[in-house]
Amino acid sequence: AQRLANKTILITGASAGIGKATAYEFADASNGEIKLILTARRLDKLSELAHDLLAKYPKLQLHVVDLDVSKLETIPSFISNLPKDFADIDVLVNNAGLALGKDPVGQILPEDIQQMFQTNVLGLITLTQAVLPILKAKNSGDIVNLGSIAGRDPYPGGGIYCSTKAAVKSFSHVLRKELINTKIRVIEVDPGNVETDFSITRFKGDVTKAKDVYKGTEPLIGEDIAEIIVFAVSRRQNTVIAETLVFATNQASATHLYRNE
Ligand code: 8X3
């Protein structure tokens, strides 16, 4: 709790899933003595979340913003217009991201290609570039990037999603190397199957297809990944948990899953 006290933490994609769980986990680990900037496209969901967080953690300082990281042109002004109390970001959690479809190359919708790269890659890069000067100015802080098993072990039907997560990995590596003479930490967390809205989004609302992804397995939940993010951020400053690959016990690769059916 001491190491997190009074830090300012920006989480994208905070309205659901891993992002939302990470907001709760940071609040919990710091006894609410933290500043959270939570962004997502859905302001109604964020407002609900803000209400609940403040009820549970009255000391929490909270700033919610409807930000769509795929709208790159909105990112610099979002950062430069942060209220004074929230402007000095310590931790950026680049969580916003999505998969759309599982079609083979040749049949992928151009708009899905565009949206995945725009959000998972260009949004993440643009926001990181906007926040980095703040971290550099004080020579401290953390950038947490949500990668995926998909970035390490690409699978058929993941032509675009896997490529975006490989790009996240490559970008994280470059950043860690470029920041070698600073105290800034680059932390990448690569989850396997986590049951969130991820598959419902991927299959565009087809709940049966989404449920089939996890059928006969006990997938991770958002909280499992949130715990790891908060653990990594709350290590001693000289300790960098550079990369973690996180599976449920019945998963061993992107495609190797034991299903108890
Ligand atoms: C989510 C995991 O395997 O569906 O990043 O790509 S997977």
Residues whose N, C-alpha, C, O or C-beta is under 5 A from the ligand:
A	BS01	8X3	S148 A150 P191 G192 N193 A254
